[in-house]
Amino acid sequence: MSDDYYPDEFRDAGDAVLAALLERVGEGSPQPRLQATRRAVELLGDPQNSYPIIHVTGTNGKTSTSRIIESILRAYGLRTGLLVSPHLVRLNERIVIDGQSITDEALAANWADIQPYLLMVDAELATAGDEPLTFFEALTVLAFACFADAPVDVVVLEVGMGGEWDSTNVADGQVAVFTPIALDHTRRLGSTIAEIARTKSGIIKPAAAVVTAAQLPEAMAELSRAAELTESTVVGEGTEFALLASKVAVGGQLISVRGIAGTYSELFLPLYGTHQAQNAAVAIAAVESFLGAGSQALVEDILVEGLATATSPGRLQLVGVEPTVLVDAAHNPHGALALSAALDSYFDFDEIVVVVGILADKDAAGIIEALRPAVARFHVTQSHSERAIPVDDLADLVAEHVGDADTFRFGDLAQALDAARGWAQDAPKRAVLVAGSITLVGDAVALADAGDWMTK
């Protein structure tokens, strides 16, 4: 969302909300509890119960899938709420109402409304010897309040981390959606696919409709077990629905999907990569489950509009031309492999330089190995995050995998990008890619906007 969307009159008030949230325990250290969030929403009159919810979790693709679901529902004429995380540039991006990031005015007004209740819960937690509400717990409460205030007809709710004890799980989703589950956040969620899937399966509520992407057998077993215990129905990619085809098109791809209730052919999706086509197939099945309990095909014209207007900022997003600069939020090996495959299939570059920065709790070696076949050189730097791996440590690791000759070190992102863009301009069919962490991508998007790279 461009800065033009946020009127200056309320910008400081919007920024003050982020500043207040940042005083709380950060998102990298979530509390495995629901009681604190549940108490806060209870004091507010349980705003999360005032609209139906589609709850989305998974390791990769959950933000894009959430955005595609929201876009289709909005094409149906429903007023939508969407919670996604993290943001790239501004906090407002996380709370989306009817397809637009929440205004600073609405964000600040709702924050002022809930602040006394958050402080009340903080005091109760302190008395009990517990930590106060965290950044994400407070943000979740804020989002629920914003959606009730808007108001909205339906909310698409992306889990922050895990599922069972994620603060979004104080809400009950009529539809529980699972994107591919892989190893990530292992210190928090468990060291095996089965453990991670078990935690994520906690979003399945009694008699819910469960929609899942294709999963490894051990993950599918956990989802099936949770569905059985809650008497929920399960539809899975490859059985009840499937991506039939995807082919490259100008500005994205054409996809054909066999849904739960209908087959939809040659639909334009303005996103790159087979993984995005699979996300769209999951999104279609989720909307079928929500609107017609899986028994009613979607209206083709409406589906066409919903997919054609879908966006996924920070996911193979073009932020610069002459030279081409792409950003992608891949921050684990599974995501980086999907990115490499998409670069090979959807673009025609001779050489790519990747500007890379990775957070300390990620599988940096796995990310580097996944990117290595797709890129010619690595410009190693770090984002503003306090969890970023120091440049020299990451560069040493990159050099172990790709060699010193293709590893370049930069003290800050702006220098790394300047050098990368200079290199890309020196020969035709070269491009710049920024990847490795969402905070790095957010910093790059801000630099690209400030430098007006899309017009140069």
Secondary structure in CASP SS format (residue, H / E / C, confidence):
PFRMAT SS
TARGET T0000
AUTHOR 0000-0000-0000
METHOD secondary structure of the structure
MODEL  1
M C 1.00
S C 1.00
D H 1.00
D H 1.00
Y H 1.00
Y C 1.00
P C 1.00
D H 1.00
E H 1.00
F H 1.00
R H 1.00
D H 1.00
A H 1.00
G H 1.00
D H 1.00
A H 1.00
V H 1.00
L H 1.00
A H 1.00
A H 1.00
L H 1.00
L H 1.00
E C 1.00
R C 1.00
V C 1.00
G C 1.00
E C 1.00
G C 1.00
S C 1.00
P C 1.00
Q C 1.00
P C 1.00
R C 1.00
L C 1.00
Q H 1.00
A H 1.00
T H 1.00
R H 1.00
R H 1.00
A H 1.00
V H 1.00
E H 1.00
L H 1.00
L C 1.00
G C 1.00
D C 1.00
P H 1.00
Q H 1.00
N H 1.00
S C 1.00
Y C 1.00
P C 1.00
I E 1.00
I E 1.00
H E 1.00
V E 1.00
T E 1.00
G C 1.00
T C 1.00
N C 1.00
G C 1.00
K H 1.00
T H 1.00
S H 1.00
T H 1.00
S H 1.00
R H 1.00
I H 1.00
I H 1.00
E H 1.00
S H 1.00
I H 1.00
L H 1.00
R H 1.00
A H 1.00
Y C 1.00
G C 1.00
L C 1.00
R C 1.00
T E 1.00
G E 1.00
L E 1.00
L E 1.00
V C 1.00
S C 1.00
P C 1.00
H C 1.00
L C 1.00
V C 1.00
R C 1.00
L H 1.00
N H 1.00
E H 1.00
R H 1.00
I E 1.00
V E 1.00
I E 1.00
D C 1.00
G C 1.00
Q E 1.00
S E 1.00
I C 1.00
T C 1.00
D H 1.00
E H 1.00
A H 1.00
L H 1.00
A H 1.00
A H 1.00
N H 1.00
W H 1.00
A H 1.00
D H 1.00
I H 1.00
Q H 1.00
P H 1.00
Y H 1.00
L H 1.00
L H 1.00
M H 1.00
V H 1.00
D H 1.00
A H 1.00
E H 1.00
L H 1.00
A H 1.00
T H 1.00
A C 1.00
G C 1.00
D C 1.00
E C 1.00
P C 1.00
L C 1.00
T C 1.00
F H 1.00
F H 1.00
E H 1.00
A H 1.00
L H 1.00
T H 1.00
V H 1.00
L H 1.00
A H 1.00
F H 1.00
A H 1.00
C H 1.00
F H 1.00
A H 1.00
D H 1.00
A C 1.00
P C 1.00
V C 1.00
D C 1.00
V E 1.00
V E 1.00
V E 1.00
L E 1.00
E E 1.00
V C 1.00
G C 1.00
M C 1.00
G C 1.00
G C 1.00
E C 1.00
W C 1.00
D C 1.00
S H 1.00
T H 1.00
N H 1.00
V H 1.00
A C 1.00
D C 1.00
G C 1.00
Q C 1.00
V E 1.00
A E 1.00
V E 1.00
F E 1.00
T C 1.00
P C 1.00
I C 1.00
A C 1.00
L C 1.00
D C 1.00
H C 1.00
T H 1.00
R H 1.00
R H 1.00
L H 1.00
G C 1.00
S C 1.00
T C 1.00
I H 1.00
A H 1.00
E H 1.00
I H 1.00
A H 1.00
R H 1.00
T H 1.00
K H 1.00
S H 1.00
G H 1.00
I H 1.00
I C 1.00
K C 1.00
P C 1.00
A C 1.00
A C 1.00
A E 1.00
V E 1.00
V E 1.00
T E 1.00
A C 1.00
A C 1.00
Q C 1.00
L C 1.00
P H 1.00
E H 1.00
A H 1.00
M H 1.00
A H 1.00
E H 1.00
L H 1.00
S H 1.00
R H 1.00
A H 1.00
A H 1.00
E H 1.00
L H 1.00
T C 1.00
E C 1.00
S C 1.00
T E 1.00
V E 1.00
V E 1.00
G E 1.00
E E 1.00
G C 1.00
T C 1.00
E C 1.00
F E 1.00
A E 1.00
L E 1.00
L E 1.00
A E 1.00
S E 1.00
K E 1.00
V E 1.00
A E 1.00
V C 1.00
G C 1.00
G E 1.00
Q E 1.00
L E 1.00
I E 1.00
S E 1.00
V E 1.00
R E 1.00
G C 1.00
I C 1.00
A C 1.00
G C 1.00
T E 1.00
Y E 1.00
S E 1.00
E E 1.00
L E 1.00
F E 1.00
L E 1.00
P C 1.00
L C 1.00
Y C 1.00
G C 1.00
T H 1.00
H H 1.00
Q H 1.00
A H 1.00
Q H 1.00
N H 1.00
A H 1.00
A H 1.00
V H 1.00
A H 1.00
I H 1.00
A H 1.00
A H 1.00
V H 1.00
E H 1.00
S H 1.00
F H 1.00
L H 1.00
G H 1.00
A C 1.00
G C 1.00
S C 1.00
Q C 1.00
A C 1.00
L C 1.00
V C 1.00
E H 1.00
D H 1.00
I H 1.00
L H 1.00
V H 1.00
E H 1.00
G H 1.00
L H 1.00
A H 1.00
T C 1.00
A C 1.00
T C 1.00
S C 1.00
P C 1.00
G C 1.00
R C 1.00
L C 1.00
Q E 1.00
L E 1.00
V E 1.00
G E 1.00
V C 1.00
E C 1.00
P C 1.00
T E 1.00
V E 1.00
L E 1.00
V E 1.00
D C 1.00
A C 1.00
A C 1.00
H C 1.00
N C 1.00
P H 1.00
H H 1.00
G H 1.00
A H 1.00
L H 1.00
A H 1.00
L H 1.00
S H 1.00
A H 1.00
A H 1.00
L H 1.00
D H 1.00
S H 1.00
Y H 1.00
F C 1.00
D C 1.00
F C 1.00
D C 1.00
E E 1.00
I E 1.00
V E 1.00
V E 1.00
V E 1.00
V E 1.00
G C 1.00
I C 1.00
L E 1.00
A C 1.00
D C 1.00
K C 1.00
D C 1.00
A H 1.00
A H 1.00
G H 1.00
I H 1.00
I H 1.00
E H 1.00
A H 1.00
L H 1.00
R H 1.00
P H 1.00
A H 1.00
V C 1.00
A C 1.00
R E 1.00
F E 1.00
H E 1.00
V E 1.00
T C 1.00
Q C 1.00
S C 1.00
H C 1.00
S C 1.00
E C 1.00
R C 1.00
A E 1.00
I C 1.00
P C 1.00
V H 1.00
D H 1.00
D H 1.00
L H 1.00
A H 1.00
D H 1.00
L H 1.00
V H 1.00
A H 1.00
E H 1.00
H H 1.00
V H 1.00
G C 1.00
D H 1.00
A H 1.00
D H 1.00
T E 1.00
F E 1.00
R E 1.00
F C 1.00
G C 1.00
D C 1.00
L H 1.00
A H 1.00
Q H 1.00
A H 1.00
L H 1.00
D H 1.00
A H 1.00
A H 1.00
R H 1.00
G H 1.00
W H 1.00
A H 1.00
Q H 1.00
D C 1.00
A C 1.00
P C 1.00
K C 1.00
R E 1.00
A E 1.00
V E 1.00
L E 1.00
V E 1.00
A E 1.00
G C 1.00
S C 1.00
I H 1.00
T H 1.00
L H 1.00
V H 1.00
G H 1.00
D H 1.00
A H 1.00
V H 1.00
A H 1.00
L H 1.00
A H 1.00
D H 1.00
A H 1.00
G H 1.00
D C 1.00
W H 1.00
M H 1.00
T H 1.00
K C 1.00
END
